Amino acid sequence: MTADDSFGRLDDDDYPAYTMGRAAEMLGTTQGFLRAVGEARLITPLRSEGGHRRYSRYQLRIAARARELVDQGTPIEAACRIVILEDQLEEAQRINAEYRRTAGLAGPPVA
């Protein structure tokens, strides 16, 4: 990989650019919180060659949403489930919108 390739990946939301310590610092939380959301299967960090957890920006956004809920008093397991359900709902709405857009372009059914 060249330096140009590495810099290009910095714009990739799925690129695991952040160590656990840096991710926790960015979220204003503890490394234990990140482990807990991993154990709840909300996010699955990638592992470096040395076995260290690495997080992407996308994963940090998800963890930040869980942290908002926890800060409001929601138990961490419930917060993770809520975030998963929110994500599933958003995906279903996106698919529905795409279906409606595609169906609208096809015109009304022929009788």
Beta strands, then each sheet from edge to edge (+ up, - down):
strand 1: 18-19
strand 2: 46-47
strand 3: 53-55
sheet 1: 1+ 3- 2+
end
